[in-house]
């Protein structure tokens, strides 16, 4: 019994002498947590947007690169065709010149 009384007295003295703090979360903590959460969400949304844009731009670049390679191959093919036609034209001109000389007495 005496121990209980001592405990109660000690508890009463602590309550009177110490500054009583409320337990819980104050509004400053809630505000700071909200700001941090907003910043994290904002940064993750920005990162997602940038990654998406990079992905679509790289697809576009890849498409253009393929078209460029196709056009380069077509250019080589056309140059070969032009050279072949020049050669044929040269041969035909030579044959025409030879035949023209034969026809002249």
Buried (B, 14 or more C-beta within 10 A) or exposed (E): EEEEEEEEEEEEEEEEEEEEEEEEEEEEEEEEEEEEEEEEEEEEEEEEEEEEEEEEEEEEEEEEEEEEEEEEEEEEEEEEEEEEEEEEEEEEEEEEEEEEEEEEE
